[in-house]
Amino acid sequence: MKKSTLSRLLKACITTGALLTIAACSSSGDNGSLIETEAKYPTGADRDGSTKSIYDKAPSIFGDGGLSIGGDKKQDNEDGASGIGVNSFLWRASLDTVSFMPLASADPFGGVILTDWYTPDASKGERFKVNVFIMGRQLRSDGVRVRVFRQLYSGGTWRDAAASDATARQLEDTILTRARQLRVAQLD
């Protein structure tokens, strides 16, 4: 065959194929169409005799509300719980409060913040470490616990020393005050 005949035959095959594809995909709009363009779902009868789709409310293995990571919507809005495992206001307030210290670890799902040792500029022979534990999903006064560790430098080594309980309580109060501020700011 000649090249021009082969070229025309190839163009004719492509055109015919394209027309057949378009014709197969189009719908004439009448009920005589071979292809259903809209799915029909089975229906079942309720006990009262009314019919409804069995897919109106599909059952879930996670219960009526489905799978919720981080709690219910109501709890998210009222208590400050979000995608993290603890109260988001307490979490953010805790991070804000200890932000001057280097963080060693922060677990938003477990509610644990661990700082590394921090030496204040005023006292070079003393350093502190803080552990913050957020106890739950609600903004409550007992929802946060702080542990403060203190060491003194003497004889070329750091030695453990007693930390004041008042320091831990003061940090807890600061975190709670900041959490309340964050909650009030969100309500405005």
NUVEX-170833 format. One record per atom (N, C-alpha, C): residue in three letters; x, y, z. Coordinates in steps of 0.1 Angstrom, whole numbers, padded with zeros to 4 digits, always signed. Example, Ala and Ser with C-alpha at 12.3 -4.5 7.8 and 13.67 -1.06 7.14 Angstrom:
2
ALA+0132-0057+0078;ALA+0123-0045+0078;ALA+0132-0033+0078;SER+0128-0022+0071;SER+0137-0011+0071;SER+0129+0000+0079;
***
This chain:
188
MET+0008-0012+0000;MET+0000+0000+0000;MET+0009+0012+0000;LYS+0003+0022-0005;LYS+0010+0035-0005;LYS+0009+0042+0008;LYS+0018+0051+0011;LYS+0018+0058+0023;LYS+0006+0066+0025;SER+0000+0073+0015;SER-0011+0081+0016;SER-0024+0073+0019;THR-0025+0061+0013;THR-0036+0052+0015;THR-0036+0047+0030;LEU-0024+0043+0034;LEU-0023+0039+0048;LEU-0026+0050+0058;SER-0022+0062+0055;SER-0025+0074+0063;SER-0040+0076+0064;ARG-0047+0076+0052;ARG-0061+0078+0052;ARG-0069+0067+0059;LEU-0064+0054+0058;LEU-0071+0043+0065;LEU-0069+0045+0080;LEU-0057+0049+0085;LEU-0055+0051+0099;LEU-0064+0063+0104;LYS-0065+0074+0097;LYS-0073+0085+0101;LYS-0088+0080+0102;ALA-0092+0072+0093;ALA-0106+0068+0093;ALA-0109+0059+0105;CYS-0099+0050+0108;CYS-0101+0041+0120;CYS-0101+0050+0133;ILE-0093+0060+0134;ILE-0093+0068+0146;ILE-0106+0076+0147;THR-0111+0081+0136;THR-0123+0089+0136;THR-0135+0080+0139;THR-0135+0068+0134;THR-0146+0059+0137;THR-0146+0055+0151;GLY-0134+0052+0156;GLY-0133+0048+0171;GLY-0137+0060+0180;ALA-0134+0072+0176;ALA-0137+0083+0185;ALA-0153+0085+0184;LEU-0159+0084+0172;LEU-0173+0085+0171;LEU-0181+0074+0179;LEU-0176+0062+0178;LEU-0182+0051+0186;LEU-0181+0053+0201;THR-0169+0058+0205;THR-0167+0061+0220;THR-0177+0072+0224;ILE-0178+0083+0216;ILE-0188+0094+0220;ILE-0202+0089+0220;ALA-0206+0081+0210;ALA-0219+0075+0209;ALA-0222+0066+0221;ALA-0212+0058+0226;ALA-0215+0049+0237;ALA-0216+0057+0250;CYS-0209+0068+0251;CYS-0210+0076+0264;CYS-0222+0085+0264;SER-0227+0088+0253;SER-0239+0098+0254;SER-0251+0090+0257;SER-0261+0098+0263;SER-0274+0092+0267;SER-0284+0100+0259;SER-0294+0092+0254;SER-0305+0099+0247;SER-0315+0105+0256;GLY-0315+0102+0269;GLY-0324+0108+0278;GLY-0337+0101+0279;ASP-0339+0091+0271;ASP-0352+0083+0273;ASP-0349+0071+0281;ASN-0360+0064+0285;ASN-0359+0052+0293;ASN-0354+0040+0285;GLY-0353+0041+0272;GLY-0348+0030+0264;GLY-0333+0029+0264;SER-0326+0036+0272;SER-0311+0036+0272;SER-0307+0023+0278;LEU-0296+0018+0272;LEU-0290+0005+0277;LEU-0282+0007+0290;ILE-0277+0019+0292;ILE-0268+0021+0304;ILE-0276+0030+0314;GLU-0277+0026+0326;GLU-0283+0034+0337;GLU-0273+0044+0341;THR-0276+0057+0341;THR-0267+0067+0345;THR-0268+0071+0360;GLU-0278+0066+0366;GLU-0280+0069+0380;GLU-0283+0057+0388;ALA-0275+0054+0399;ALA-0277+0042+0406;ALA-0290+0042+0414;LYS-0296+0031+0414;LYS-0309+0029+0422;LYS-0305+0020+0434;TYR-0307+0025+0446;TYR-0304+0018+0458;TYR-0316+0010+0462;PRO-0314-0002+0468;PRO-0326-0010+0473;PRO-0332-0003+0485;THR-0345-0005+0486;THR-0352+0000+0498;THR-0358-0011+0506;GLY-0360-0008+0518;GLY-0366-0018+0527;GLY-0378-0012+0534;ALA-0386-0020+0540;ALA-0398-0015+0546;ALA-0396-0015+0561;ASP-0400-0003+0567;ASP-0399-0002+0582;ASP-0410-0010+0588;ARG-0410-0011+0601;ARG-0421-0018+0609;ARG-0435-0011+0607;ASP-0434+0002+0604;ASP-0447+0009+0603;ASP-0452+0008+0588;GLY-0445+0001+0579;GLY-0449-0001+0566;GLY-0444+0009+0556;SER-0437+0020+0561;SER-0432+0030+0552;SER-0419+0024+0546;THR-0416+0029+0534;THR-0404+0024+0527;THR-0394+0035+0527;LYS-0381+0032+0529;LYS-0370+0041+0529;LYS-0358+0034+0524;SER-0348+0041+0520;SER-0336+0035+0515;SER-0328+0029+0527;ILE-0323+0017+0525;ILE-0316+0011+0536;ILE-0302+0018+0538;TYR-0299+0027+0529;TYR-0286+0034+0530;TYR-0288+0048+0536;ASP-0300+0052+0541;ASP-0302+0065+0546;ASP-0293+0067+0558;LYS-0292+0058+0567;LYS-0283+0058+0578;LYS-0276+0045+0580;ALA-0264+0044+0574;ALA-0257+0031+0574;ALA-0252+0029+0588;PRO-0252+0016+0593;PRO-0247+0013+0606;PRO-0232+0014+0606;SER-0226+0017+0618;SER-0212+0019+0619;SER-0206+0010+0630;ILE-0194+0005+0627;ILE-0188-0003+0638;ILE-0183+0006+0649;PHE-0183+0019+0647;PHE-0178+0028+0657;PHE-0190+0035+0665;GLY-0202+0030+0663;GLY-0213+0036+0670;GLY-0221+0046+0662;ASP-0230+0053+0668;ASP-0239+0063+0662;ASP-0231+0075+0657;GLY-0221+0079+0665;GLY-0214+0092+0661;GLY-0202+0089+0652;GLY-0199+0077+0649;GLY-0188+0074+0640;GLY-0175+0074+0648;LEU-0164+0074+0641;LEU-0151+0075+0648;LEU-0148+0090+0650;SER-0145+0093+0662;SER-0141+0107+0666;SER-0128+0107+0673;ILE-0118+0113+0666;ILE-0105+0114+0672;ILE-0104+0127+0679;GLY-0103+0127+0692;GLY-0102+0140+0700;GLY-0115+0143+0706;GLY-0126+0135+0706;GLY-0138+0138+0713;GLY-0149+0143+0705;ASP-0161+0145+0711;ASP-0173+0150+0705;ASP-0171+0165+0701;LYS-0179+0169+0692;LYS-0179+0183+0688;LYS-0183+0192+0700;LYS-0193+0187+0708;LYS-0197+0195+0719;LYS-0186+0197+0729;GLN-0178+0186+0731;GLN-0167+0187+0740;GLN-0156+0196+0735;ASP-0154+0195+0721;ASP-0144+0204+0715;ASP-0146+0218+0718;ASN-0159+0222+0717;ASN-0162+0237+0718;ASN-0163+0241+0732;GLU-0168+0233+0741;GLU-0170+0237+0755;GLU-0157+0235+0764;ASP-0150+0224+0762;ASP-0139+0221+0771;ASP-0125+0224+0765;GLY-0125+0228+0753;GLY-0112+0231+0747;GLY-0104+0219+0742;ALA-0111+0207+0741;ALA-0104+0195+0736;ALA-0105+0196+0721;SER-0094+0192+0715;SER-0093+0192+0700;SER-0087+0179+0696;GLY-0080+0179+0685;GLY-0073+0167+0680;GLY-0063+0161+0689;ILE-0058+0169+0699;ILE-0049+0164+0708;ILE-0056+0156+0719;GLY-0049+0148+0727;GLY-0055+0140+0737;GLY-0059+0147+0750;VAL-0055+0159+0752;VAL-0058+0166+0764;VAL-0064+0180+0761;ASN-0067+0187+0772;ASN-0074+0200+0770;ASN-0064+0210+0762;SER-0069+0215+0751;SER-0060+0223+0743;SER-0056+0236+0750;PHE-0065+0242+0758;PHE-0062+0254+0765;PHE-0050+0252+0775;LEU-0051+0241+0782;LEU-0041+0238+0792;LEU-0028+0235+0785;TRP-0029+0228+0773;TRP-0017+0224+0766;TRP-0010+0237+0761;ARG-0017+0246+0754;ARG-0011+0258+0749;ARG-0006+0267+0760;ALA-0013+0268+0771;ALA-0009+0276+0783;ALA+0004+0270+0789;SER+0005+0257+0790;SER+0017+0251+0795;SER+0029+0254+0786;LEU+0027+0252+0773;LEU+0038+0255+0764;LEU+0042+0270+0765;ASP+0032+0279+0766;ASP+0036+0293+0768;ASP+0043+0296+0780;THR+0039+0289+0791;THR+0045+0292+0804;THR+0060+0287+0805;VAL+0063+0276+0799;VAL+0076+0270+0800;VAL+0084+0273+0787;SER+0080+0282+0779;SER+0087+0285+0767;SER+0101+0291+0768;PHE+0104+0296+0780;PHE+0117+0302+0782;PHE+0127+0291+0785;MET+0123+0279+0787;MET+0132+0267+0790;MET+0133+0259+0777;PRO+0144+0252+0775;PRO+0145+0243+0764;PRO+0137+0231+0766;LEU+0129+0227+0755;LEU+0121+0215+0756;LEU+0128+0203+0753;ALA+0127+0193+0761;ALA+0133+0180+0759;ALA+0123+0171+0752;SER+0110+0172+0755;SER+0100+0163+0750;SER+0086+0170+0752;ALA+0077+0168+0742;ALA+0063+0173+0743;ALA+0054+0163+0736;ASP+0045+0157+0744;ASP+0036+0147+0739;ASP+0022+0153+0740;PRO+0016+0158+0730;PRO+0002+0164+0731;PRO-0009+0153+0733;PHE-0006+0141+0730;PHE-0016+0130+0732;PHE-0016+0125+0746;GLY-0005+0124+0752;GLY-0003+0120+0766;GLY-0004+0132+0776;GLY-0002+0144+0771;GLY-0003+0156+0779;GLY+0010+0157+0788;VAL+0021+0154+0783;VAL+0034+0155+0790;VAL+0043+0164+0783;ILE+0048+0174+0791;ILE+0059+0183+0786;ILE+0071+0182+0796;LEU+0082+0179+0790;LEU+0094+0177+0798;LEU+0104+0187+0793;THR+0110+0195+0802;THR+0120+0205+0798;THR+0134+0199+0801;ASP+0144+0206+0794;ASP+0157+0202+0797;ASP+0162+0212+0808;TRP+0174+0210+0813;TRP+0179+0218+0824;TRP+0181+0232+0819;TYR+0177+0242+0828;TYR+0177+0256+0825;TYR+0184+0263+0837;THR+0194+0271+0833;THR+0202+0279+0843;THR+0198+0294+0841;PRO+0192+0299+0851;PRO+0188+0314+0851;PRO+0201+0322+0850;ASP+0200+0334+0844;ASP+0211+0343+0843;ASP+0216+0348+0856;ALA+0206+0349+0865;ALA+0209+0355+0879;ALA+0217+0346+0887;SER+0216+0333+0886;SER+0223+0323+0894;SER+0229+0312+0886;LYS+0242+0313+0884;LYS+0249+0304+0875;LYS+0252+0290+0882;GLY+0251+0290+0895;GLY+0254+0277+0902;GLY+0241+0269+0905;GLU+0230+0272+0898;GLU+0218+0266+0901;GLU+0210+0264+0888;ARG+0204+0252+0886;ARG+0196+0249+0874;ARG+0183+0242+0878;PHE+0174+0243+0869;PHE+0160+0238+0871;PHE+0156+0230+0859;LYS+0147+0220+0862;LYS+0141+0212+0852;LYS+0126+0211+0856;VAL+0117+0212+0846;VAL+0103+0211+0849;VAL+0096+0200+0841;ASN+0087+0193+0847;ASN+0078+0183+0840;ASN+0064+0188+0843;VAL+0056+0189+0832;VAL+0042+0194+0832;VAL+0034+0182+0828;PHE+0024+0179+0836;PHE+0014+0168+0832;PHE+0000+0174+0832;ILE-0006+0172+0820;ILE-0020+0177+0819;ILE-0028+0164+0821;MET-0037+0166+0831;MET-0044+0154+0836;MET-0057+0150+0829;GLY-0062+0158+0821;GLY-0075+0154+0814;GLY-0079+0163+0803;ARG-0091+0161+0799;ARG-0096+0169+0787;ARG-0104+0181+0791;GLN-0106+0183+0804;GLN-0114+0195+0809;GLN-0105+0205+0815;LEU-0110+0218+0814;LEU-0103+0229+0819;LEU-0107+0230+0834;ARG-0099+0224+0843;ARG-0102+0224+0857;ARG-0089+0228+0865;SER-0092+0232+0877;SER-0080+0236+0885;SER-0071+0225+0889;ASP-0076+0212+0889;ASP-0067+0201+0891;ASP-0063+0194+0878;GLY-0064+0201+0867;GLY-0061+0195+0854;GLY-0047+0195+0850;VAL-0038+0202+0858;VAL-0024+0203+0855;VAL-0016+0200+0868;ARG-0005+0193+0866;ARG+0005+0190+0877;ARG+0018+0194+0872;VAL+0026+0200+0881;VAL+0040+0205+0877;VAL+0049+0199+0887;ARG+0060+0193+0882;ARG+0071+0189+0891;ARG+0083+0197+0887;VAL+0090+0203+0897;VAL+0102+0211+0895;VAL+0114+0203+0902;PHE+0124+0202+0894;PHE+0137+0196+0899;PHE+0147+0207+0899;ARG+0156+0206+0909;ARG+0166+0217+0911;ARG+0179+0210+0914;GLN+0190+0216+0909;GLN+0203+0211+0911;GLN+0213+0223+0914;LEU+0222+0220+0923;LEU+0232+0230+0926;LEU+0246+0225+0922;TYR+0254+0235+0917;TYR+0268+0231+0912;TYR+0277+0233+0924;SER+0284+0222+0928;SER+0294+0223+0938;SER+0304+0212+0936;GLY+0317+0215+0938;GLY+0327+0205+0937;GLY+0329+0200+0923;GLY+0325+0208+0913;GLY+0327+0204+0899;GLY+0316+0195+0894;THR+0306+0192+0902;THR+0294+0184+0897;THR+0281+0190+0901;TRP+0271+0186+0894;TRP+0257+0190+0897;TRP+0251+0180+0907;ARG+0246+0186+0918;ARG+0240+0177+0929;ARG+0226+0181+0931;ASP+0217+0171+0932;ASP+0203+0173+0934;ASP+0201+0181+0947;ALA+0191+0190+0947;ALA+0187+0198+0958;ALA+0172+0199+0958;ALA+0166+0201+0970;ALA+0152+0202+0971;ALA+0147+0215+0964;ALA+0136+0213+0957;ALA+0129+0224+0950;ALA+0117+0228+0959;SER+0114+0240+0959;SER+0103+0245+0967;SER+0090+0240+0961;ASP+0081+0236+0969;ASP+0067+0232+0965;ASP+0060+0245+0960;ALA+0063+0256+0965;ALA+0057+0269+0961;ALA+0060+0272+0947;THR+0072+0268+0942;THR+0075+0271+0928;THR+0066+0263+0919;ALA+0064+0250+0922;ALA+0055+0241+0914;ALA+0041+0247+0914;ARG+0036+0251+0926;ARG+0022+0257+0927;ARG+0021+0270+0919;GLN+0032+0278+0920;GLN+0031+0290+0912;GLN+0031+0288+0897;LEU+0038+0278+0892;LEU+0038+0275+0878;LEU+0024+0269+0874;GLU+0018+0261+0883;GLU+0005+0256+0880;GLU-0005+0267+0879;ASP-0004+0277+0889;ASP-0013+0288+0888;ASP-0012+0297+0876;THR+0001+0298+0872;THR+0004+0306+0860;THR-0002+0299+0847;ILE-0001+0286+0847;ILE-0006+0278+0835;ILE-0022+0279+0835;LEU-0028+0278+0847;LEU-0043+0279+0847;LEU-0048+0293+0844;THR-0041+0303+0848;THR-0044+0317+0845;THR-0043+0319+0830;ARG-0033+0314+0824;ARG-0031+0316+0809;ARG-0041+0308+0802;ALA-0045+0296+0806;ALA-0055+0288+0800;ALA-0068+0295+0800;ARG-0072+0301+0811;ARG-0084+0308+0812;ARG-0084+0320+0802;GLN-0073+0327+0801;GLN-0072+0338+0792;GLN-0074+0333+0778;LEU-0068+0322+0774;LEU-0070+0317+0761;LEU-0084+0313+0758;ARG-0091+0307+0768;ARG-0105+0303+0766;ARG-0114+0316+0764;VAL-0111+0326+0773;VAL-0119+0338+0771;VAL-0117+0345+0758;ALA-0104+0345+0753;ALA-0101+0351+0740;ALA-0108+0343+0729;GLN-0110+0330+0730;GLN-0117+0323+0720;GLN-0132+0326+0720;LEU-0137+0329+0731;LEU-0152+0332+0732;LEU-0155+0345+0726;ASP-0146+0354+0726;ASP-0148+0368+0720;ASP-0149+0368+0706;
***
